[in-house]
């Protein structure tokens, strides 16, 4: 560690301790609930549409570069 950096605990820093979290081998296999799945669909759709608009705008700005 650097001389000016030192490890600390939550108690020394004045922070509350975080609760322990159990590990689950099935956590990665869990399906998101309906609301989370719909939100993921919306975010993906917005990202795809935004990228398509940016690409279309870039193509209009540089038509001479296309072969």
N, C-alpha and C positions, 0 to 999 in steps of 0.2 A: 504494500500500500504506500501511497505517497505520504510524506511526513505530515502534511496538513489534513489528511483524511483519516478518519478513524471510524471503526464500526460502532454502532450503538444499538441499544434495545429499545423497543417501544416505550418501556417504562422511563428510561433515561430521557428520551425525546418528548415525553409527556403525551404520548399517543396511547389509545386503548389497545389492548391485545386483540388480535384477530382470532376468531373461532377456528378450531381445527376443522379441516375438511377431509372427509373420508374419500378414498380412491375407489373408483368403480371401473371394473373392466368393461362394463357395458356402456359406459358414458359415450364413447365414440359411435356406438351403434344406435343410440337413442334417436328417435325421430323428433323433430321440432313440433311444437304444438301448432295448431292451425293458424293462429295469429302470427307466430314467428315465421312460418313457411310462407304465408302471404306477403309479409313484409320483405322477406328475401326475394320473392318474385318481383315485387314492385321496385326494389332497389336495383335488381339486375336489369329490369326493363328500362329504367331511367338511365342507367349507365350505358347500355347498348344504344339507346336513342341519342344520348349526348355524344357518344363517340361517332355515331353516324353523321350527326350534324357537323361536328368538327372536321371530319374527313371530307364531307361534301363542300364545306367552306374552303378548305385547303385546296381542293381540286379546282374550284372556281377561281381562286386567286392565282393559280399557276397552270393554266391550260396549255401553255407552250411547252412545258416540260414533259407532257404526256407523249408517248410514242404510238 
